[in-house]
Amino acid sequence: MLQALVTYAQQQGLLVQRGYTPKDVRWAIDITVDGTFLGLIELGNPEQKRNPGIRFNRAPDLAQNEMIAGGVTRSHFLIGTLSVVIPLGSEDTLPKNAAKHAYFVELLSEASAVLPSLQAAVTFFNDPQQTALLVDAARQQNAGMTDKATVRIAGKFPVEDPRWYPWWDAFRGRLTGPNDSSAVCLVTGRRGPVTLTHPKVTGLSSVGGASTGSVLVSFDKPAFASYGLVQGANAAMLEEVAVGYTQALAQLISNAPRFGDIKVLHWFAQRLPDHADPFAFLEMPEERAQQEAQDEGVRALSAVRLGTPPAAFSGNRFYAVLVSAVSARIMIRGWYEGTYATLQHHIAEWFDDIRIVSAEGLLARTPAFWKILADLTAEQRDLPAPFVKALWEAAVFLRPIPRQAVQMALVRIRQSVLGTSTSVPVYAYGVLKAFLIRQNREGRNMTQALDEERPEAAYHAGRLLAVMGRLQNAANPGVNSDVVTRFYNAASTNPALTFGRLNSLSRYHLNKLESSRLRFWFEGQLAQVMAHIRDFPTTLTLNDQSLFALGYYHQLAYYRSKTHQNSERAEQHDDNTSESL
């Protein structure tokens, strides 16, 4: 995995010397050459909801061990959070932020010997009247105290001036001293000085990580060390390797979708356009799903479904990592690699297996993975990481649908049927369909819509309940407590005990129908479904409960389809006309 990440970092130009790293900066403190404050300028696109600002690819950076070396309170150079650069904070945090601010200004003063323009920043930060203007500007613009800021002097960013590089390298060397630890790198096989501490990776706070960053490789306790080796020497890596894999992770994480408590990172050996990336359709955002019919990628999606990869991509390889974090430590939930053609074939199968008719009787949109998770639970944060991993693996590697997903789908469906959930969980039904298909690929395939010739009694029992519910609504429009709400739970688990009473209720509802033609139509519907049920099962297994739910849903979707609605209206109109004559 690390080798693949380092290779990706090389391809993306992310390999930089230790002590430097790309940083996104949102705010520029604009000052003149004499230290006069001009304004706090928001960089990047201020209209963007989560504006990251602009990226400086070679920004100074201190590792954690350098930040705390010698017990001195330090800050980063040239770029820092507004809480440190201004400084600001609560009664508890302000003293520490003030100490970091003093160190920030001290570094500017020392570096001005090689970059004289920095003396303007020192003058500015030492003038209380000028810094008061900065504080007011930050408050008026609602600037976040954790946002990063840098100085801009006479329209130029000192961070982009390479004259401070040699000074910075020498300064860092004074903090930790020379590195005498030499070993063979476990990733490259080359011998050289190994890094004792690895850089932190940010962007995982939404999946359990610390806001200040988390590490993948760390030996910060004696119990983690062996054979007298110190810190990172226990997993020897050259400094550029450690920087490379962490920079690759940081970039991939910044663009990765979050599913529950997991972020899914992926890339290809050869870069692909978005419309040829099978993962892009699995992970597509809501707005892309809504515009799917107009998107040029729909042509590639058709190719995905057909399992016919473009010749230019067929030899490509994919890599994927599932990550989460526990505070300061990164957790690798899964590491995968394979061929583009295999990936495309598997995701094509996933789309086919999960596709389902909509509640209105039309074919539902191709579901993104997040939408399936949303239909399985009210809140994605309620989804444990092992479950998300198992379902994602089912989508990407043609594995069985987890039984936990089936159980969650059945619960959500019951909530919808009983009225405790306002929306119809369409893709929960899709999960049941995929589960049954992958349980028995050699049997009769599950269809997207109504299948009147299925052999299973459980499926037709679900259909029968839908017919009985519609019959009751025709006989008693607007009834407060219908048979579906009252009996769905019992009918979907113990149909033999339930349908006896439901049959009696149906006869009562048939007798209440004023239209003889409509009564004849419902009698035909009931008879057609009953013809497929020799005996009602006593109890239903998980597979049978899935069939029951799909039968119920398919029958309702059929009734709601425009074609059937129109034909039913025509029948009722003809009946009313004949009776009036």
Beta strands, then each sheet from edge to edge (+ up, - down):
strand 1: 20-25
strand 2: 27-31
strand 3: 37-42
strand 4: 54-60
strand 5: 79-81
strand 6: 148-153
strand 7: 182-184
strand 8: 191-193
strand 9: 258-259
strand 10: 262-268
strand 11: 317-326
strand 12: 329-339
sheet 1: 1+ 4-
sheet 2: 3+ 2- 6- 5+
sheet 3: 7+ 8-
sheet 4: 9+ 10- 11+ 12-
end
